[in-house]
Amino acid sequence: MMKIVRPFLFFGALLFVAVHMSQCASSPKLQDSIALDLGEPYYQSWIAGVKGGGSGFDVYIPIKNNPNHIILDSVYFRDRGTKLEEIQPGLFRGRLDSSLNKSDIIMSNAPYAEYGNTLPKHPKPLPFELKDNECILGYREHHRKKYFKISGVIKKEPLYYPGTPPKKP
């Protein structure tokens, strides 16, 4: 009788641990507050003035004061995420490119002309539910990854670049 019960107990415990661990990894917990003084975050759409130059959004996170030396590393906005870079002291930018206005696919009726085409990249679904004026700020505090939701992200006038957008202002 014990020989029959032992494998069921083992597999039951293994299943319990696997389900418990998968739920922890799939839903990051949002923090209620963040130990830094945020300015007014905003976003700006942009489009390059040349064919194939690209388009997208830039999300800006201004920081007034960071007494605990929190490291900002990512932003999630409109079903996409990207790394943050500090473009000037106290101002972080996340650039979210879109597939519009890009000419990276060769369309031809010649047999081997389309050989170099790559499959389009589909963004991974975010583990967060966001409205159009919300973003998630990813950061590290005391070597632990944390997330904070920012509501009321302001929309600014779009930028129209004559060429491709500059990498750094």
KOLDO-411341 format. One record per residue: residue in one letter; x, y, z of N, C-alpha, C in turn. Coordinates in Angstrom, 3 decimals. Layout:
@resn:A&nu:X&nv:Y&nw:Z&cau:X&cav:Y&caw:Z&cu:X&cv:Y&cw:Z
...
% end
This chain:
@resn:M&nu:0.822&nv:-1.192&nw:0.000&cau:0.000&cav:0.000&caw:0.000&cu:0.871&cv:1.264&cw:0.000
@resn:M&nu:1.946&nv:1.295&nw:0.777&cau:2.828&cav:2.454&caw:0.868&cu:3.576&cv:2.667&cw:-0.441
@resn:K&nu:3.877&nv:1.591&nw:-1.193&cau:4.569&cav:1.724&caw:-2.470&cu:3.698&cv:2.454&cw:-3.489
@resn:I&nu:2.404&nv:2.313&nw:-3.379&cau:1.487&cav:2.979&caw:-4.304&cu:1.312&cv:4.442&cw:-3.917
@resn:V&nu:1.247&nv:4.776&nw:-2.666&cau:0.995&cav:6.135&caw:-2.189&cu:2.222&cv:7.032&cw:-2.357
@resn:R&nu:3.412&nv:6.501&nw:-2.180&cau:4.640&cav:7.296&caw:-2.215&cu:4.829&cv:8.045&cw:-3.549
@resn:P&nu:4.669&nv:7.419&nw:-4.723&cau:4.821&cav:8.189&caw:-5.972&cu:3.776&cv:9.301&cw:-6.115
@resn:F&nu:2.553&nv:9.055&nw:-5.661&cau:1.527&cav:10.100&caw:-5.736&cu:1.882&cv:11.286&cw:-4.847
@resn:L&nu:2.396&nv:11.028&nw:-3.667&cau:2.817&cav:12.117&caw:-2.787&cu:3.966&cv:12.906&cw:-3.404
@resn:F&nu:4.931&nv:12.199&nw:-3.993&cau:6.078&cav:12.859&caw:-4.608&cu:5.623&cv:13.751&cw:-5.765
@resn:F&nu:4.821&nv:13.211&nw:-6.666&cau:4.361&cav:13.995&caw:-7.814&cu:3.408&cv:15.111&cw:-7.391
@resn:G&nu:2.612&nv:14.899&nw:-6.370&cau:1.742&cav:15.945&caw:-5.855&cu:2.550&cv:17.098&cw:-5.286
@resn:A&nu:3.592&nv:16.791&nw:-4.513&cau:4.448&cav:17.840&caw:-3.951&cu:5.205&cv:18.566&cw:-5.055
@resn:L&nu:5.689&nv:17.822&nw:-6.055&cau:6.406&cav:18.421&caw:-7.175&cu:5.481&cv:19.350&cw:-7.966
@resn:L&nu:4.248&nv:18.939&nw:-8.198&cau:3.276&cav:19.762&caw:-8.905&cu:2.952&cv:21.028&cw:-8.117
@resn:F&nu:2.789&nv:20.889&nw:-6.802&cau:2.503&cav:22.050&caw:-5.949&cu:3.640&cv:23.071&cw:-6.021
@resn:V&nu:4.880&nv:22.623&nw:-5.935&cau:6.036&cav:23.527&caw:-5.988&cu:6.128&cv:24.184&cw:-7.360
@resn:A&nu:5.917&nv:23.421&nw:-8.433&cau:6.013&cav:23.977&caw:-9.785&cu:4.949&cv:25.050&cw:-10.014
@resn:V&nu:3.729&nv:24.805&nw:-9.606&cau:2.653&cav:25.790&caw:-9.781&cu:2.928&cv:27.029&cw:-8.938
@resn:H&nu:3.380&nv:26.838&nw:-7.724&cau:3.660&cav:27.964&caw:-6.838&cu:4.794&cv:28.825&cw:-7.400
@resn:M&nu:5.846&nv:28.207&nw:-7.901&cau:6.982&cav:28.952&caw:-8.435&cu:6.620&cv:29.671&cw:-9.729
@resn:S&nu:5.809&nv:29.074&nw:-10.575&cau:5.466&cav:29.709&caw:-11.848&cu:4.597&cv:30.934&cw:-11.619
@resn:Q&nu:3.750&nv:30.935&nw:-10.615&cau:2.907&cav:32.098&caw:-10.353&cu:3.738&cv:33.257&cw:-9.814
@resn:C&nu:4.777&nv:32.974&nw:-9.056&cau:5.624&cav:34.041&caw:-8.525&cu:6.387&cv:34.722&cw:-9.648
@resn:A&nu:6.867&nv:33.958&nw:-10.611&cau:7.677&cav:34.520&caw:-11.676&cu:6.835&cv:35.275&cw:-12.698
@resn:S&nu:5.577&nv:34.920&nw:-12.858&cau:4.789&cav:35.509&caw:-13.927&cu:4.121&cv:36.824&cw:-13.544
@resn:S&nu:4.025&nv:37.143&nw:-12.299&cau:3.344&cav:38.380&caw:-11.920&cu:4.199&cv:39.208&cw:-10.969
@resn:P&nu:4.993&nv:40.144&nw:-11.526&cau:5.789&cav:40.991&caw:-10.651&cu:4.894&cv:41.893&cw:-9.814
@resn:K&nu:5.293&nv:42.111&nw:-8.585&cau:4.490&cav:42.900&caw:-7.661&cu:4.836&cv:44.381&cw:-7.809
@resn:L&nu:3.810&nv:45.202&nw:-7.917&cau:3.997&cav:46.648&caw:-7.993&cu:4.141&cv:47.226&cw:-6.594
@resn:Q&nu:5.055&nv:48.158&nw:-6.441&cau:5.270&cav:48.836&caw:-5.174&cu:4.236&cv:49.946&cw:-5.005
@resn:D&nu:3.847&nv:50.213&nw:-3.766&cau:2.888&cav:51.280&caw:-3.479&cu:3.531&cv:52.659&cw:-3.526
@resn:S&nu:4.831&nv:52.719&nw:-3.248&cau:5.539&cav:54.001&caw:-3.262&cu:6.971&cv:53.758&cw:-3.713
@resn:I&nu:7.642&nv:54.845&nw:-4.037&cau:9.038&cav:54.768&caw:-4.463&cu:9.812&cv:55.839&cw:-3.692
@resn:A&nu:11.022&nv:55.500&nw:-3.274&cau:11.803&cav:56.384&caw:-2.403&cu:12.635&cv:57.373&cw:-3.212
@resn:L&nu:11.995&nv:58.065&nw:-4.140&cau:12.628&cav:59.168&caw:-4.851&cu:11.549&cv:60.161&cw:-5.251
@resn:D&nu:11.967&nv:61.364&nw:-5.573&cau:11.036&cav:62.439&caw:-5.897&cu:10.937&cv:62.560&cw:-7.415
@resn:L&nu:9.790&nv:62.098&nw:-7.967&cau:9.570&cav:62.140&caw:-9.412&cu:9.051&cv:63.504&cw:-9.845
@resn:G&nu:9.476&nv:63.935&nw:-11.025&cau:8.878&cav:65.099&caw:-11.664&cu:7.624&cv:64.637&cw:-12.395
@resn:E&nu:7.207&nv:65.358&nw:-13.440&cau:6.033&cav:64.978&caw:-14.222&cu:6.469&cv:64.190&cw:-15.452
@resn:P&nu:6.263&nv:62.865&nw:-15.444&cau:6.638&cav:62.059&caw:-16.608&cu:5.784&cv:62.439&cw:-17.823
@resn:Y&nu:6.388&nv:62.336&nw:-19.004&cau:5.673&cav:62.646&caw:-20.239&cu:6.186&cv:61.764&cw:-21.360
@resn:Y&nu:5.403&nv:61.727&nw:-22.438&cau:5.841&cav:60.988&caw:-23.612&cu:5.621&cv:61.834&cw:-24.851
@resn:Q&nu:6.380&nv:61.498&nw:-25.882&cau:6.336&cav:62.245&caw:-27.114&cu:6.503&cv:61.250&cw:-28.264
@resn:S&nu:5.573&nv:61.282&nw:-29.207&cau:5.745&cav:60.431&caw:-30.377&cu:6.709&cv:61.130&cw:-31.332
@resn:W&nu:7.387&nv:60.345&nw:-32.160&cau:8.319&cav:60.902&caw:-33.127&cu:8.242&cv:60.091&cw:-34.415
@resn:I&nu:8.592&nv:60.730&nw:-35.492&cau:8.660&cav:60.056&caw:-36.783&cu:9.799&cv:60.654&cw:-37.581
@resn:A&nu:10.555&nv:59.795&nw:-38.231&cau:11.667&cav:60.256&caw:-39.056&cu:11.130&cv:60.779&cw:-40.379
@resn:G&nu:11.794&nv:61.775&nw:-40.917&cau:11.350&cav:62.386&caw:-42.160&cu:11.819&cv:61.676&cw:-43.410
@resn:V&nu:12.581&nv:60.607&nw:-43.250&cau:13.041&cav:59.850&caw:-44.407&cu:12.398&cv:58.481&cw:-44.408
@resn:K&nu:12.172&nv:57.954&nw:-45.599&cau:11.566&cav:56.638&caw:-45.724&cu:12.487&cv:55.604&cw:-45.075
@resn:G&nu:11.917&nv:54.785&nw:-44.207&cau:12.699&cav:53.758&caw:-43.523&cu:13.387&cv:54.237&cw:-42.264
@resn:G&nu:13.188&nv:55.513&nw:-41.882&cau:13.860&cav:56.064&caw:-40.703&cu:13.250&cv:55.646&cw:-39.381
@resn:G&nu:12.009&nv:55.175&nw:-39.413&cau:11.367&cav:54.684&caw:-38.204&cu:10.449&cv:55.697&cw:-37.540
@resn:S&nu:9.796&nv:55.237&nw:-36.496&cau:8.906&cav:56.065&caw:-35.688&cu:8.753&cv:55.397&cw:-34.333
@resn:G&nu:8.102&nv:56.078&nw:-33.398&cau:7.890&cav:55.487&caw:-32.078&cu:7.540&cv:56.521&cw:-31.040
@resn:F&nu:7.786&nv:56.149&nw:-29.784&cau:7.528&cav:57.007&caw:-28.632&cu:8.810&cv:57.145&cw:-27.824
@resn:D&nu:8.991&nv:58.311&nw:-27.245&cau:10.013&cav:58.508&caw:-26.221&cu:9.275&cv:58.787&cw:-24.927
@resn:V&nu:9.583&nv:58.041&nw:-23.878&cau:8.996&cav:58.254&caw:-22.555&cu:10.072&cv:58.896&cw:-21.685
@resn:Y&nu:9.741&nv:60.033&nw:-21.082&cau:10.697&cav:60.776&caw:-20.261&cu:10.283&cv:60.700&cw:-18.795
@resn:I&nu:11.243&nv:60.357&nw:-17.941&cau:11.024&cav:60.276&caw:-16.497&cu:11.975&cv:61.275&cw:-15.830
@resn:P&nu:11.470&nv:62.453&nw:-15.415&cau:12.327&cav:63.398&caw:-14.698&cu:12.385&cv:63.052&cw:-13.206
@resn:I&nu:13.569&nv:63.143&nw:-12.655&cau:13.802&cav:62.855&caw:-11.239&cu:14.285&cv:64.135&cw:-10.567
@resn:K&nu:13.538&nv:64.586&nw:-9.560&cau:13.922&cav:65.785&caw:-8.825&cu:14.971&cv:65.486&cw:-7.760
@resn:N&nu:14.801&nv:64.351&nw:-7.072&cau:15.710&cav:64.014&caw:-5.979&cu:15.745&cv:62.497&cw:-5.821
@resn:N&nu:16.932&nv:61.937&nw:-5.678&cau:17.113&cav:60.495&caw:-5.525&cu:18.045&cv:60.234&cw:-4.332
@resn:P&nu:17.559&nv:60.442&nw:-3.101&cau:18.429&cav:60.331&caw:-1.928&cu:18.918&cv:58.904&cw:-1.659
@resn:N&nu:18.182&nv:57.897&nw:-2.079&cau:18.566&cav:56.512&caw:-1.807&cu:19.353&cv:55.878&cw:-2.944
@resn:H&nu:19.698&nv:56.662&nw:-3.964&cau:20.485&cav:56.198&caw:-5.109&cu:19.852&cv:54.978&cw:-5.781
@resn:I&nu:18.556&nv:55.088&nw:-6.041&cau:17.830&cav:54.040&caw:-6.757&cu:18.277&cv:54.055&cw:-8.215
@resn:I&nu:18.455&nv:52.871&nw:-8.791&cau:18.897&cav:52.748&caw:-10.172&cu:17.682&cv:52.487&cw:-11.058
@resn:L&nu:17.348&nv:53.458&nw:-11.906&cau:16.244&cav:53.291&caw:-12.851&cu:16.778&cv:52.524&cw:-14.055
@resn:D&nu:16.067&nv:51.460&nw:-14.456&cau:16.610&cav:50.686&caw:-15.570&cu:15.642&cv:50.409&cw:-16.709
@resn:S&nu:14.326&nv:50.499&nw:-16.507&cau:13.416&cav:50.180&caw:-17.607&cu:12.085&cv:50.897&cw:-17.435
@resn:V&nu:11.365&nv:50.982&nw:-18.548&cau:10.027&cav:51.570&caw:-18.547&cu:9.153&cv:50.719&cw:-19.457
@resn:Y&nu:7.894&nv:50.553&nw:-19.049&cau:6.901&cav:49.801&caw:-19.816&cu:5.758&cv:50.751&cw:-20.117
@resn:F&nu:5.434&nv:50.875&nw:-21.417&cau:4.431&cav:51.853&caw:-21.844&cu:3.758&cv:51.330&cw:-23.100
@resn:R&nu:2.431&nv:51.366&nw:-23.118&cau:1.650&cav:50.962&caw:-24.294&cu:2.046&cv:49.592&cw:-24.827
@resn:D&nu:2.007&nv:48.620&nw:-23.964&cau:2.253&cav:47.219&caw:-24.311&cu:3.671&cv:46.915&cw:-24.780
@resn:R&nu:4.622&nv:47.777&nw:-24.465&cau:6.019&cav:47.526&caw:-24.815&cu:6.921&cv:47.987&cw:-23.682
@resn:G&nu:8.121&nv:47.466&nw:-23.666&cau:9.085&cav:47.858&caw:-22.653&cu:10.438&cv:48.123&cw:-23.273
@resn:T&nu:11.242&nv:48.937&nw:-22.594&cau:12.576&cav:49.248&caw:-23.076&cu:13.456&cv:49.680&cw:-21.905
@resn:K&nu:14.738&nv:49.732&nw:-22.148&cau:15.693&cav:50.201&caw:-21.150&cu:15.628&cv:51.718&cw:-21.046
@resn:L&nu:15.935&nv:52.234&nw:-19.877&cau:16.022&cav:53.684&caw:-19.658&cu:17.479&cv:54.108&cw:-19.744
@resn:E&nu:17.693&nv:55.298&nw:-20.295&cau:19.035&cav:55.880&caw:-20.303&cu:18.943&cv:57.292&cw:-19.754
@resn:E&nu:19.962&nv:57.698&nw:-19.028&cau:19.990&cav:59.054&caw:-18.479&cu:20.575&cv:59.964&cw:-19.550
@resn:I&nu:19.744&nv:60.834&nw:-20.123&cau:20.191&cav:61.680&caw:-21.223&cu:20.762&cv:63.010&cw:-20.731
@resn:Q&nu:20.405&nv:63.388&nw:-19.524&cau:21.006&cav:64.525&caw:-18.836&cu:20.756&cv:64.313&cw:-17.347
@resn:P&nu:21.485&nv:64.978&nw:-16.470&cau:21.297&cav:64.722&caw:-15.049&cu:19.841&cv:64.912&cw:-14.613
@resn:G&nu:19.272&nv:63.852&nw:-14.079&cau:17.901&cav:63.905&caw:-13.582&cu:16.822&cv:63.669&cw:-14.624
@resn:L&nu:17.183&nv:63.347&nw:-15.871&cau:16.189&cav:63.087&caw:-16.910&cu:16.513&cv:61.778&cw:-17.622
@resn:F&nu:15.573&nv:60.836&nw:-17.526&cau:15.741&cav:59.520&caw:-18.130&cu:14.784&cv:59.380&cw:-19.310
@resn:R&nu:15.257&nv:58.669&nw:-20.355&cau:14.442&cav:58.469&caw:-21.547&cu:14.431&cv:56.991&cw:-21.924
@resn:G&nu:13.235&nv:56.543&nw:-22.285&cau:13.075&cav:55.211&caw:-22.854&cu:12.535&cv:55.357&cw:-24.259
@resn:R&nu:13.237&nv:54.801&nw:-25.247&cau:12.822&cav:54.927&caw:-26.650&cu:12.142&cv:53.638&cw:-27.084
@resn:L&nu:10.882&nv:53.765&nw:-27.493&cau:10.085&cav:52.632&caw:-27.948&cu:9.860&cv:52.779&cw:-29.451
@resn:D&nu:10.634&nv:52.056&nw:-30.240&cau:10.489&cav:52.108&caw:-31.691&cu:9.274&cv:51.300&cw:-32.108
@resn:S&nu:8.651&nv:51.728&nw:-33.200&cau:7.559&cav:50.947&caw:-33.780&cu:7.993&cv:50.463&cw:-35.154
@resn:S&nu:7.210&nv:49.586&nw:-35.725&cau:7.574&cav:49.036&caw:-37.025&cu:7.112&cv:49.922&cw:-38.179
@resn:L&nu:6.414&nv:51.024&nw:-37.875&cau:5.968&cav:51.923&caw:-38.935&cu:7.149&cv:52.702&cw:-39.500
@resn:N&nu:7.101&nv:52.998&nw:-40.767&cau:8.117&cav:53.771&caw:-41.468&cu:9.484&cv:53.101&cw:-41.440
@resn:K&nu:9.518&nv:51.786&nw:-41.458&cau:10.776&cav:51.057&caw:-41.559&cu:10.734&cv:50.222&cw:-42.828
@resn:S&nu:11.825&nv:50.222&nw:-43.552&cau:11.872&cav:49.455&caw:-44.795&cu:12.933&cv:48.366&cw:-44.678
@resn:D&nu:12.685&nv:47.376&nw:-43.849&cau:13.662&cav:46.311&caw:-43.672&cu:13.226&cv:44.999&cw:-44.319
@resn:I&nu:12.134&nv:45.021&nw:-45.097&cau:11.654&cav:43.820&caw:-45.772&cu:11.766&cv:44.027&cw:-47.274
@resn:I&nu:12.371&nv:43.076&nw:-47.935&cau:12.500&cav:43.123&caw:-49.382&cu:11.362&cv:42.316&cw:-49.986
@resn:M&nu:10.579&nv:42.950&nw:-50.834&cau:9.487&cav:42.275&caw:-51.529&cu:9.868&cv:42.197&cw:-53.003
@resn:S&nu:9.891&nv:40.988&nw:-53.548&cau:10.304&cav:40.821&caw:-54.932&cu:9.712&cv:39.544&cw:-55.497
@resn:N&nu:9.618&nv:39.488&nw:-56.828&cau:9.200&cav:38.242&caw:-57.455&cu:10.399&cv:37.447&cw:-57.964
@resn:A&nu:11.617&nv:37.955&nw:-57.730&cau:12.830&cav:37.195&caw:-58.050&cu:13.001&cv:36.099&cw:-57.006
@resn:P&nu:13.410&nv:34.900&nw:-57.422&cau:13.417&cav:33.752&caw:-56.511&cu:14.223&cv:33.938&cw:-55.212
@resn:Y&nu:15.413&nv:34.554&nw:-55.278&cau:16.247&cav:34.614&caw:-54.075&cu:16.388&cv:36.023&cw:-53.490
@resn:A&nu:15.646&nv:36.978&nw:-53.988&cau:15.785&cav:38.362&caw:-53.519&cu:15.304&cv:38.545&cw:-52.081
@resn:E&nu:14.343&nv:37.738&nw:-51.638&cau:13.789&cav:37.873&caw:-50.294&cu:14.527&cv:37.012&cw:-49.265
@resn:Y&nu:15.637&nv:36.432&nw:-49.660&cau:16.371&cav:35.513&caw:-48.786&cu:16.790&cv:36.149&cw:-47.459
@resn:G&nu:17.201&nv:37.397&nw:-47.443&cau:17.701&cav:38.043&caw:-46.224&cu:16.630&cv:38.558&cw:-45.284
@resn:N&nu:15.350&nv:38.466&nw:-45.646&cau:14.276&cav:38.960&caw:-44.779&cu:14.224&cv:38.169&cw:-43.477
@resn:T&nu:13.939&nv:38.862&nw:-42.397&cau:13.766&cav:38.204&caw:-41.099&cu:12.296&cv:38.282&cw:-40.707
@resn:L&nu:11.893&nv:37.387&nw:-39.843&cau:10.513&cav:37.398&caw:-39.372&cu:10.268&cv:38.632&cw:-38.507
@resn:P&nu:9.080&nv:39.207&nw:-38.571&cau:8.787&cav:40.359&caw:-37.712&cu:8.805&cv:39.946&cw:-36.246
@resn:K&nu:9.268&nv:40.855&nw:-35.420&cau:9.327&cav:40.588&caw:-33.979&cu:8.032&cv:41.038&cw:-33.332
@resn:H&nu:7.405&nv:40.145&nw:-32.604&cau:6.199&cav:40.482&caw:-31.862&cu:6.592&cv:40.687&cw:-30.410
@resn:P&nu:6.208&nv:41.815&nw:-29.819&cau:6.596&cav:42.051&caw:-28.425&cu:5.946&cv:41.040&cw:-27.488
@resn:K&nu:6.692&nv:40.696&nw:-26.437&cau:6.143&cav:39.808&caw:-25.421&cu:5.020&cv:40.527&cw:-24.691
@resn:P&nu:3.972&nv:39.806&nw:-24.341&cau:2.912&cav:40.470&caw:-23.579&cu:3.433&cv:40.885&cw:-22.196
@resn:L&nu:3.038&nv:42.073&nw:-21.783&cau:3.485&cav:42.576&caw:-20.483&cu:2.677&cv:41.932&cw:-19.363
@resn:P&nu:3.295&nv:41.741&nw:-18.211&cau:2.556&cav:41.195&caw:-17.066&cu:1.750&cv:42.264&cw:-16.329
@resn:F&nu:1.603&nv:43.448&nw:-16.944&cau:0.904&cav:44.554&caw:-16.312&cu:-0.269&cv:44.980&cw:-17.187
@resn:E&nu:-1.332&nv:45.442&nw:-16.561&cau:-2.455&cav:46.052&caw:-17.267&cu:-2.249&cv:47.564&cw:-17.196
@resn:L&nu:-2.131&nv:48.208&nw:-18.360&cau:-1.857&cav:49.642&caw:-18.392&cu:-2.876&cv:50.384&cw:-19.236
@resn:K&nu:-3.249&nv:51.572&nw:-18.775&cau:-4.054&cav:52.486&caw:-19.579&cu:-3.105&cv:53.271&cw:-20.487
@resn:D&nu:-3.654&nv:54.043&nw:-21.419&cau:-2.815&cav:54.793&caw:-22.354&cu:-1.949&cv:55.856&cw:-21.680
@resn:N&nu:-2.365&nv:56.341&nw:-20.506&cau:-1.584&cav:57.382&caw:-19.821&cu:-0.858&cv:56.838&cw:-18.590
@resn:E&nu:-0.557&nv:55.553&nw:-18.577&cau:0.170&cav:54.933&caw:-17.459&cu:1.425&cv:54.255&cw:-17.976
@resn:C&nu:2.426&nv:54.212&nw:-17.121&cau:3.644&cav:53.460&caw:-17.430&cu:4.129&cv:52.784&cw:-16.151
@resn:I&nu:4.959&nv:51.797&nw:-16.329&cau:5.580&cav:51.096&caw:-15.214&cu:7.063&cv:51.422&cw:-15.234
@resn:L&nu:7.579&nv:51.846&nw:-14.107&cau:8.987&cav:52.153&caw:-13.957&cu:9.673&cv:50.959&cw:-13.304
@resn:G&nu:10.644&nv:50.382&nw:-13.986&cau:11.434&cav:49.290&caw:-13.419&cu:12.710&cv:49.859&cw:-12.819
@resn:Y&nu:13.042&nv:49.434&nw:-11.616&cau:14.224&cav:49.983&caw:-10.944&cu:14.834&cv:48.954&cw:-10.004
@resn:R&nu:16.045&nv:49.257&nw:-9.556&cau:16.735&cav:48.397&caw:-8.594&cu:16.978&cv:49.195&cw:-7.321
@resn:E&nu:16.563&nv:48.579&nw:-6.216&cau:16.775&cav:49.179&caw:-4.905&cu:17.344&cv:48.100&cw:-4.009
@resn:H&nu:18.533&nv:48.324&nw:-3.472&cau:19.230&cav:47.353&caw:-2.628&cu:19.368&cv:46.017&cw:-3.359
@resn:H&nu:19.758&nv:46.079&nw:-4.635&cau:20.015&cav:44.901&caw:-5.488&cu:18.775&cv:44.052&cw:-5.737
@resn:R&nu:17.586&nv:44.606&nw:-5.565&cau:16.344&cav:43.878&caw:-5.838&cu:15.563&cv:44.617&cw:-6.912
@resn:K&nu:15.044&nv:43.878&nw:-7.875&cau:14.241&cav:44.453&caw:-8.957&cu:12.845&cv:44.761&cw:-8.435
@resn:K&nu:12.379&nv:45.995&nw:-8.683&cau:11.062&cav:46.430&caw:-8.236&cu:10.377&cv:47.206&cw:-9.355
@resn:Y&nu:9.057&nv:47.351&nw:-9.228&cau:8.262&cav:48.038&caw:-10.236&cu:7.314&cv:49.015&cw:-9.561
@resn:F&nu:7.111&nv:50.167&nw:-10.224&cau:6.237&cav:51.199&caw:-9.700&cu:5.381&cv:51.747&cw:-10.842
@resn:K&nu:4.067&nv:51.804&nw:-10.631&cau:3.159&cav:52.320&caw:-11.658&cu:3.023&cv:53.827&cw:-11.528
@resn:I&nu:3.164&nv:54.509&nw:-12.669&cau:3.000&cav:55.960&caw:-12.730&cu:1.759&cv:56.247&cw:-13.565
@resn:S&nu:0.811&nv:56.968&nw:-12.993&cau:-0.407&cav:57.351&caw:-13.712&cu:-0.310&cv:58.812&cw:-14.125
@resn:G&nu:-1.085&nv:59.185&nw:-15.128&cau:-1.129&cav:60.581&caw:-15.566&cu:0.081&cv:61.005&cw:-16.366
@resn:V&nu:0.636&nv:60.108&nw:-17.185&cau:1.767&cav:60.476&caw:-18.036&cu:1.254&cv:61.461&cw:-19.091
@resn:I&nu:1.915&nv:62.587&nw:-19.203&cau:1.467&cav:63.687&caw:-20.058&cu:1.908&cv:63.449&cw:-21.507
@resn:K&nu:1.000&nv:63.768&nw:-22.446&cau:1.325&cav:63.671&caw:-23.868&cu:1.786&cv:65.041&cw:-24.360
@resn:K&nu:2.965&nv:65.068&nw:-25.001&cau:3.468&cav:66.314&caw:-25.582&cu:3.364&cv:66.239&cw:-27.096
@resn:E&nu:3.558&nv:67.373&nw:-27.746&cau:3.463&cav:67.449&caw:-29.210&cu:4.487&cv:66.512&cw:-29.859
@resn:P&nu:4.118&nv:65.863&nw:-30.963&cau:5.052&cav:64.956&caw:-31.641&cu:6.241&cv:65.697&cw:-32.233
@resn:L&nu:7.321&nv:64.946&nw:-32.422&cau:8.520&cav:65.476&caw:-33.067&cu:8.611&cv:64.895&cw:-34.473
@resn:Y&nu:8.922&nv:65.742&nw:-35.444&cau:9.103&cav:65.304&caw:-36.820&cu:10.553&cv:65.592&cw:-37.195
@resn:Y&nu:11.370&nv:64.554&nw:-37.256&cau:12.789&cav:64.719&caw:-37.578&cu:12.967&cv:64.756&cw:-39.085
@resn:P&nu:13.894&nv:65.591&nw:-39.566&cau:14.165&cav:65.612&caw:-41.009&cu:14.857&cv:64.328&cw:-41.474
@resn:G&nu:15.585&nv:63.675&nw:-40.588&cau:16.268&cav:62.424&caw:-40.904&cu:15.904&cv:61.409&cw:-39.836
@resn:T&nu:16.828&nv:60.552&nw:-39.469&cau:16.592&cav:59.630&caw:-38.366&cu:16.781&cv:60.373&cw:-37.067
@resn:P&nu:16.106&nv:59.944&nw:-35.972&cau:16.220&cav:60.672&caw:-34.709&cu:17.634&cv:60.575&cw:-34.133
@resn:P&nu:18.097&nv:61.631&nw:-33.479&cau:19.425&cav:61.570&caw:-32.879&cu:19.491&cv:60.579&cw:-31.735
@resn:K&nu:20.645&nv:59.949&nw:-31.565&cau:20.828&cav:58.994&caw:-30.476&cu:20.872&cv:59.696&cw:-29.123
@resn:K&nu:21.620&nv:60.763&nw:-29.019&cau:21.738&cav:61.526&caw:-27.772&cu:21.537&cv:63.003&cw:-28.087
@resn:P&nu:20.796&nv:63.710&nw:-27.223&cau:20.606&cav:65.148&caw:-27.476&cu:21.860&cv:65.954&cw:-27.237
% end
